[in-house]
Every structure is written in C-alpha cells, then in structure tokens.
Amino acid sequence: MSLPAPALDTAVLVTGASSGVGEELSRQLAGLGHDLVVVARSGDRLEQLAEQVRRSHGVSVLVVPTDLGKAAPRKRLVDAVRDSEKTIVGLCNSAGIGSYGRVHLLNAKRESEMVALNVTAVHELTLAFLPAMVERRGGAILNVSSIAAFQPLPNMATYAGTKAFVQTFSEALHGELAGTGVSCTTLAFGLGAAELGARVQIPADEVAAAAIRGMLRGRRSVIPGVASKALAAGGRFAPRSVLLPAARRAANGTRLGGLRRAA
C-alpha cells in the first residue's frame, strides 16, 4: 500500500514546510490534490505558502505554526490536528537542524535542541499518527534522513547521530509495517555529502519529487542522485578504520559554521 489517493476528509501533514524540501513537498502534494497541514516555526511564511497552494490547486490548508523542538507545542499540534475535520493519511517529517564543529566546543543547549527536533519530534509525531493509519490499513510516512546517517562524521557528531536514528528507526518501522497497508519511507540526501568531499547539488523540487514517488510506491528508502547513493553505500560497507580517518581529513579541510535550521 502507498500514500492513499486524496479525499475530502484526509490530509497530509508536512513539517518544516516553510522552506526547502518541506516547502516543495507541500507544493507537490497539493498539486496531486492532497489537502495539507503545514507546520513550521514561521507562521508568516506558512500563510504565504498556504495562500499560494490554495489559489493554485484548490486544496485546503491548515496552518499550525509550531516549534517542534519543544514538548508542549508538539502536543498542541497533535491535539489541533485531531480536533480538525481531517484524517492524516500522510506524514512528512522534514523539519530539522544541523551544526558544524567539534562537539565539546559547540553550544550544549543547541546540540540538545537538535536531538529534540531531529529525533524526538520525528518519533513522537510518527507514533501519534501511525496507529490510526494501521487501523485504517492505509497511510504513508516520510522521514527525512541524510547521507550523514550512513557514517560517523567528525565535526558533525550530533547531527550524524540524530540522522542515524531516523534512518534505522524508519527502516525497522518499514519492516514492521509489512502487510498493514502502511509504509514508512526514508529520504536521505544533502548535508553530510560536502563534508566527505563530494559535490551533491540536487534541487529541492527534484528531491521532493523523488520522495513523493517513494511514498506513492511504499518504498523503504529514497536516495536521490548517483553521488549520494555512492556515499551511502560507502558509509554502510566501508570499515570504520578506513572511513573515520577519511572523514576526519575531509572535515578538517572544510570550513563551515553556525547552526542551520529548516523548521
């Protein structure tokens, strides 16, 4: 079973919808006729997106500005969706943040916030909406991972760790859901590739299109781009004794800074 066809009483929930891949997922899902619940911190940007897709595709859009890195707003989001007239048949967990630097020199609070957003929010929202999907025997979940999920990355220790959780949790969940009519797809791309010395520049609309195809087909994993696939395979199979020194050398030659957030 794949992402169910659009219906008047159903919607797809997209987090991180105010920019990047999350925004493109929202636009393309609306283009397929799905009503949406869009979530991000920026209410203004969500309202702009909602107005555009309503006008372009005639779908309904529920805007729920939420800081998913905090427990109370996450609960309010779940309650708001459950109190709405829409049943969630698709969930796209695409909100996330990343940092760069030696972990002992980074802001500990921000590193903890990264775990809350990249791991806890994904886990909680999946568990909030999954049981009803299984009961209806139809639904699709997309959890956004990263090429960083497939190998430890010096100078991106927390980020790579959070994405490793998303990847393994989602793949295991996909296996558990066999025969239920519900699928869980992971999307791995982007951040992490540059630190390994590769140039992986895939437009957000192409990434989103590949992800939606994966949801429609109920695929376990989507890794857009030949270079990304090669990096993922290397991370899975290369010995850590080889991979870690290579990743460390690549990281030492890369200068990045700050905290990046797509939420």
TORDREN-47741 format. One record per residue (C-alpha): residue number from 1; chain; x negated, y negated, z. Coordinates in Angstrom, 2 decimals, m for minus. Layout:
# residues N
- seq, mol, east, north, up
- NUM, A, X, Y, Z $
...
# end
This chain:
# residues 263
- seq, mol, east, north, up
- 1, A, 0.00, 0.00, 0.00 $
- 2, A, m1.19, m3.51, m0.80 $
- 3, A, m0.07, m7.03, 0.00 $
- 4, A, 3.73, m6.91, m0.35 $
- 5, A, 5.46, m8.97, m3.02 $
- 6, A, 6.75, m12.40, m1.98 $
- 7, A, 10.15, m12.52, m0.31 $
- 8, A, 12.30, m15.30, 1.14 $
- 9, A, 11.74, m14.22, 4.74 $
- 10, A, 8.00, m13.45, 4.57 $
- 11, A, 4.79, m15.47, 4.59 $
- 12, A, 1.02, m15.12, 4.54 $
- 13, A, m0.94, m16.74, 7.37 $
- 14, A, m4.28, m18.30, 6.41 $
- 15, A, m6.76, m19.66, 8.97 $
- 16, A, m9.49, m22.11, 8.01 $
- 17, A, m7.07, m23.34, 5.36 $
- 18, A, m8.24, m26.96, 5.28 $
- 19, A, m11.35, m26.34, 3.17 $
- 20, A, m13.49, m23.87, 1.24 $
- 21, A, m12.36, m20.31, 0.69 $
- 22, A, m9.46, m20.68, 3.13 $
- 23, A, m8.04, m23.54, 1.10 $
- 24, A, m8.47, m21.60, m2.14 $
- 25, A, m6.81, m18.53, m0.64 $
- 26, A, m3.85, m20.72, 0.29 $
- 27, A, m3.56, m22.25, m3.17 $
- 28, A, m3.83, m18.95, m5.00 $
- 29, A, m1.45, m17.09, m2.70 $
- 30, A, 1.06, m19.90, m3.18 $
- 31, A, 0.52, m19.54, m6.92 $
- 32, A, 1.64, m15.92, m6.59 $
- 33, A, 4.83, m17.13, m4.90 $
- 34, A, 3.98, m16.48, m1.25 $
- 35, A, 5.25, m18.81, 1.43 $
- 36, A, 2.44, m19.80, 3.79 $
- 37, A, 1.50, m20.52, 7.35 $
- 38, A, m1.68, m22.62, 7.20 $
- 39, A, m3.94, m23.07, 10.20 $
- 40, A, m6.98, m25.26, 10.88 $
- 41, A, m8.06, m27.99, 13.28 $
- 42, A, m7.37, m30.82, 10.85 $
- 43, A, m3.65, m31.49, 10.71 $
- 44, A, m4.02, m34.24, 8.11 $
- 45, A, m5.87, m32.04, 5.66 $
- 46, A, m3.39, m29.22, 6.20 $
- 47, A, m0.48, m31.56, 5.48 $
- 48, A, m2.14, m32.69, 2.25 $
- 49, A, m2.65, m29.08, 1.19 $
- 50, A, 0.91, m28.17, 2.13 $
- 51, A, 2.39, m31.02, 0.11 $
- 52, A, 0.32, m30.10, m2.94 $
- 53, A, 1.27, m26.41, m2.96 $
- 54, A, 4.92, m27.15, m2.22 $
- 55, A, 5.03, m29.51, m5.19 $
- 56, A, 3.04, m27.24, m7.50 $
- 57, A, 4.52, m23.85, m6.63 $
- 58, A, 7.81, m24.46, m4.85 $
- 59, A, 6.86, m22.42, m1.80 $
- 60, A, 7.50, m23.24, 1.84 $
- 61, A, 4.51, m24.03, 4.06 $
- 62, A, 4.43, m24.07, 7.85 $
- 63, A, 1.56, m26.25, 9.11 $
- 64, A, 0.14, m25.32, 12.51 $
- 65, A, m2.93, m27.39, 13.49 $
- 66, A, m4.87, m25.18, 15.91 $
- 67, A, m8.32, m24.95, 17.47 $
- 68, A, m8.72, m21.20, 17.18 $
- 69, A, m11.81, m21.24, 19.36 $
- 70, A, m9.61, m21.75, 22.43 $
- 71, A, m7.26, m19.22, 24.02 $
- 72, A, m4.28, m21.47, 24.74 $
- 73, A, m3.97, m22.87, 21.19 $
- 74, A, m4.28, m19.33, 19.79 $
- 75, A, m1.34, m18.24, 21.93 $
- 76, A, 0.70, m21.26, 20.86 $
- 77, A, 0.01, m20.39, 17.22 $
- 78, A, 1.22, m16.82, 17.65 $
- 79, A, 4.31, m17.99, 19.53 $
- 80, A, 5.10, m20.62, 16.88 $
- 81, A, 4.90, m18.07, 14.08 $
- 82, A, 7.01, m15.54, 15.96 $
- 83, A, 9.61, m18.23, 16.64 $
- 84, A, 9.77, m19.18, 12.96 $
- 85, A, 12.04, m17.59, 10.37 $
- 86, A, 9.10, m15.95, 8.61 $
- 87, A, 7.69, m12.46, 8.97 $
- 88, A, 3.93, m12.27, 8.45 $
- 89, A, 3.10, m9.74, 5.74 $
- 90, A, m0.41, m11.02, 5.09 $
- 91, A, m3.10, m12.39, 7.40 $
- 92, A, m6.28, m14.07, 6.16 $
- 93, A, m8.78, m14.69, 8.96 $
- 94, A, m11.11, m17.08, 7.15 $
- 95, A, m11.92, m19.66, 9.85 $
- 96, A, m15.50, m19.53, 11.09 $
- 97, A, m18.63, m21.41, 12.12 $
- 98, A, m22.36, m20.80, 11.84 $
- 99, A, m25.56, m22.15, 13.36 $
- 100, A, m29.24, m22.01, 12.49 $
- 101, A, m32.26, m21.91, 14.78 $
- 102, A, m33.88, m19.85, 17.49 $
- 103, A, m31.06, m18.85, 19.77 $
- 104, A, m32.80, m19.85, 23.00 $
- 105, A, m33.21, m23.39, 21.63 $
- 106, A, m29.61, m23.79, 20.46 $
- 107, A, m26.70, m25.19, 22.44 $
- 108, A, m25.40, m22.26, 24.50 $
- 109, A, m21.87, m23.65, 24.64 $
- 110, A, m21.68, m23.91, 20.86 $
- 111, A, m23.04, m20.38, 20.47 $
- 112, A, m20.26, m19.18, 22.79 $
- 113, A, m17.72, m21.15, 20.76 $
- 114, A, m18.96, m19.33, 17.68 $
- 115, A, m18.26, m15.97, 19.30 $
- 116, A, m14.79, m17.16, 20.34 $
- 117, A, m13.88, m18.29, 16.82 $
- 118, A, m15.67, m15.72, 14.68 $
- 119, A, m14.88, m12.70, 16.86 $
- 120, A, m12.20, m13.27, 19.49 $
- 121, A, m9.80, m15.20, 17.24 $
- 122, A, m10.09, m12.62, 14.46 $
- 123, A, m9.49, m9.80, 16.92 $
- 124, A, m6.54, m11.46, 18.68 $
- 125, A, m4.72, m12.55, 15.53 $
- 126, A, m5.19, m9.15, 13.93 $
- 127, A, m3.73, m7.41, 16.98 $
- 128, A, m0.93, m9.97, 17.23 $
- 129, A, 0.48, m9.32, 13.76 $
- 130, A, m0.69, m5.80, 12.92 $
- 131, A, 1.85, m3.77, 14.95 $
- 132, A, 4.82, m5.30, 13.13 $
- 133, A, 3.16, m4.64, 9.77 $
- 134, A, 2.67, m0.99, 10.68 $
- 135, A, 6.27, m0.75, 11.88 $
- 136, A, 7.49, m2.13, 8.54 $
- 137, A, 4.99, 0.08, 6.70 $
- 138, A, 3.73, m2.86, 4.66 $
- 139, A, 1.14, m5.59, 5.04 $
- 140, A, m2.40, m6.69, 4.29 $
- 141, A, m5.13, m8.21, 6.45 $
- 142, A, m8.20, m10.00, 5.08 $
- 143, A, m11.05, m10.63, 7.49 $
- 144, A, m13.85, m12.83, 6.19 $
- 145, A, m17.26, m11.38, 6.97 $
- 146, A, m20.59, m12.39, 5.43 $
- 147, A, m23.68, m10.96, 3.79 $
- 148, A, m25.20, m11.70, 7.21 $
- 149, A, m23.12, m8.82, 8.59 $
- 150, A, m25.36, m6.24, 6.97 $
- 151, A, m28.68, m7.12, 8.59 $
- 152, A, m30.05, m8.88, 11.68 $
- 153, A, m31.09, m12.41, 10.74 $
- 154, A, m33.72, m14.22, 12.80 $
- 155, A, m32.64, m17.84, 13.32 $
- 156, A, m29.02, m16.78, 12.78 $
- 157, A, m28.78, m14.22, 15.57 $
- 158, A, m25.37, m15.12, 16.95 $
- 159, A, m23.79, m15.69, 13.55 $
- 160, A, m25.04, m12.40, 12.12 $
- 161, A, m23.89, m10.62, 15.26 $
- 162, A, m20.37, m12.04, 15.01 $
- 163, A, m20.07, m11.10, 11.36 $
- 164, A, m21.38, m7.61, 12.05 $
- 165, A, m18.47, m7.21, 14.47 $
- 166, A, m15.98, m8.44, 11.87 $
- 167, A, m17.37, m6.05, 9.27 $
- 168, A, m17.45, m2.92, 11.41 $
- 169, A, m14.14, m3.66, 13.17 $
- 170, A, m12.39, m4.25, 9.85 $
- 171, A, m13.82, m1.19, 8.12 $
- 172, A, m12.87, 1.01, 11.08 $
- 173, A, m9.39, m0.52, 11.11 $
- 174, A, m9.03, 0.18, 7.40 $
- 175, A, m9.73, 3.83, 8.13 $
- 176, A, m7.22, 3.93, 10.99 $
- 177, A, m4.52, 2.42, 8.78 $
- 178, A, m4.68, 5.12, 6.10 $
- 179, A, m1.16, 6.30, 5.36 $
- 180, A, 0.57, 3.46, 7.23 $
- 181, A, 1.25, 1.23, 4.23 $
- 182, A, m1.01, m1.47, 5.70 $
- 183, A, m4.55, m2.32, 4.60 $
- 184, A, m7.47, m4.24, 6.10 $
- 185, A, m9.95, m5.75, 3.65 $
- 186, A, m13.25, m7.42, 4.49 $
- 187, A, m14.65, m10.20, 2.34 $
- 188, A, m18.43, m10.52, 2.55 $
- 189, A, m20.17, m13.39, 0.78 $
- 190, A, m22.16, m16.54, 1.27 $
- 191, A, m24.00, m17.63, 4.39 $
- 192, A, m26.96, m15.40, 5.07 $
- 193, A, m27.95, m14.91, 1.45 $
- 194, A, m30.04, m18.09, 1.31 $
- 195, A, m31.99, m17.07, 4.40 $
- 196, A, m33.03, m13.89, 2.60 $
- 197, A, m34.42, m15.84, m0.32 $
- 198, A, m31.57, m15.30, m2.80 $
- 199, A, m29.57, m17.92, m4.64 $
- 200, A, m25.95, m16.87, m4.33 $
- 201, A, m23.70, m19.66, m5.52 $
- 202, A, m20.19, m18.34, m6.18 $
- 203, A, m17.41, m20.92, m6.47 $
- 204, A, m14.79, m20.76, m3.73 $
- 205, A, m11.98, m20.18, m6.23 $
- 206, A, m13.74, m17.09, m7.61 $
- 207, A, m14.38, m15.75, m4.12 $
- 208, A, m10.74, m16.27, m3.19 $
- 209, A, m9.52, m14.60, m6.37 $
- 210, A, m11.68, m11.54, m5.69 $
- 211, A, m10.41, m11.41, m2.11 $
- 212, A, m6.76, m11.56, m3.16 $
- 213, A, m7.31, m8.81, m5.74 $
- 214, A, m8.74, m6.75, m2.91 $
- 215, A, m5.68, m7.41, m0.74 $
- 216, A, m3.31, m6.55, m3.58 $
- 217, A, m5.10, m3.24, m4.15 $
- 218, A, m5.57, m2.44, m0.48 $
- 219, A, m9.35, m2.24, m0.79 $
- 220, A, m11.63, m1.67, 2.19 $
- 221, A, m14.29, m4.24, 1.22 $
- 222, A, m14.89, m7.00, m1.31 $
- 223, A, m18.38, m8.33, m2.02 $
- 224, A, m18.28, m10.83, m4.91 $
- 225, A, m21.40, m11.15, m7.08 $
- 226, A, m24.20, m8.82, m8.10 $
- 227, A, m26.78, m10.52, m5.86 $
- 228, A, m24.51, m10.30, m2.84 $
- 229, A, m23.90, m6.60, m3.48 $
- 230, A, m27.65, m6.01, m3.69 $
- 231, A, m28.27, m7.86, m0.41 $
- 232, A, m25.53, m5.93, 1.32 $
- 233, A, m26.93, m2.61, 0.09 $
- 234, A, m30.42, m3.59, 1.22 $
- 235, A, m29.12, m4.54, 4.63 $
- 236, A, m27.31, m1.24, 5.01 $
- 237, A, m30.13, 1.05, 3.94 $
- 238, A, m33.49, m0.70, 4.42 $
- 239, A, m35.35, 0.32, 7.60 $
- 240, A, m35.30, m2.38, 10.27 $
- 241, A, m39.09, m2.14, 10.45 $
- 242, A, m39.16, m3.45, 6.87 $
- 243, A, m36.09, m5.66, 6.90 $
- 244, A, m36.74, m7.70, 10.04 $
- 245, A, m40.25, m8.93, 9.10 $
- 246, A, m38.99, m9.86, 5.63 $
- 247, A, m36.00, m11.69, 7.05 $
- 248, A, m38.22, m13.48, 9.57 $
- 249, A, m40.60, m14.67, 6.85 $
- 250, A, m37.68, m15.88, 4.76 $
- 251, A, m36.16, m17.66, 7.75 $
- 252, A, m39.44, m19.37, 8.62 $
- 253, A, m39.58, m20.76, 5.12 $
- 254, A, m36.06, m22.16, 5.26 $
- 255, A, m35.16, m25.40, 6.99 $
- 256, A, m31.54, m25.73, 7.99 $
- 257, A, m29.92, m27.43, 10.91 $
- 258, A, m26.78, m28.05, 12.84 $
- 259, A, m23.51, m26.24, 13.24 $
- 260, A, m21.29, m25.67, 10.24 $
- 261, A, m17.58, m25.11, 10.74 $
- 262, A, m14.87, m24.12, 8.27 $
- 263, A, m11.90, m24.29, 10.57 $
# end
